[in-house]
Amino acid sequence: RAARVGIEVDESAIVVSEPVAAVCEMLGLDPLYVANEGRFVAFVPWRDAERAVAALRQVPVSSGAVLAGRVLESPAGVVVLRSAYGSRRVLDLLSGEQLPRIC
């Protein structure tokens, strides 16, 4: 919001491990709203994005790095999730605590 930009996230690029996906499905949870650890998000200039991902993939701990989204001029202050089918939905900020923790 402070930067007055929008963010579009590609849902198909988000990696969710099988165990986490299974637990979320059983409990009716959206994995994007479950607290987790071990994730890293970097915002880099678009012209450097592929190079940044390639560099991260050279390190074992980040070998699964992906380009998962992009910063847009609008809609300002909004994060939008783009599905594999091309539909879009707003990813709202969490309200309250990030529970439960599935690590």
N, C-alpha and C positions, 0 to 999 in steps of 0.2 A: 504494500500500500504506500509506504513512504517513498518508494522509487517511482510511483505512479506508472507502473507497467503491468501488463498482464502476463500470465504464464499458461502455456498449453502443454499438457503432459500426455504422452502417448501411452495409453493403458497397456497395449500389447508389449511395450518395451520394459514394463515393470516386472522384475523377477520376484516371484513369491514361491518359496520352497514348498514342496509337496506336503510335508507335515503341517506347516502353517496354513496352507490352503485347505487341508482336510479339517483341521480344528475349526477354522473360521466357518467353513461350510456347515459343520455339525452344530455350531453355536449360533449361526445366523449373523456372523460378524463380517464387516467389510475390512479386509486386511490393510487398507489404506488408513484406517482409523484405529488400528491396534498398535500400542507402543511396541517398538522393536529396537534392537541394538545392532551395531555392526554395519550400518548403512552410511554412505557418504554421498553428499550432493555437492557438486561444484558448478558454479556459474562462470562460464568463460565466454569471451567474445565468439560469436557464431563462426567467424572465419577460422578460429582455432579449435573448434569443437572436436572435429575428427582427429586432429593431432593429439589433443588432450586425452581422448578415449584410448587411442593407440598407445600412448605413454603409460596410462594406467594399466592397460592389459599386459604390459611387460613385467609387472610386479605380481607375484603369486597371489597376494591377498586381494588384489583388485582385478584379477584376470577376467572376471565376468562383467567388467565395466560396459555400460551401454549409454547411448545418447537417448535420453528419455523425454526430452521436451525442448521447448524454446521460449524465449522471452519475446513478448509482442508489445506493441504500443498500446493496444486496446484489446479487450476491455481493461482499463486501468484498475489495479487493485483486486483483480479476480484471477483465481486459478481454475482452469478448465481442464477436464479430463476428456480426451478424445478416444472413443472406443474403436475397436477393430472394424466396426460397421460404419464409422464416420459420424456417429452421433456424438453430441457433447453434453456434459453435465458439469455444473459448478462443484468444485471441491471446497466445501466450507471449512473454516477453522474449527478445530475441536472445541467443544464447550466442556469445561470441567477437567477432570483427570483423564490421563491416557490409560484406561484400564479395559480389559485385562492385559497383562504382559505375556506375550508368547515369544520366547526367545529360543 
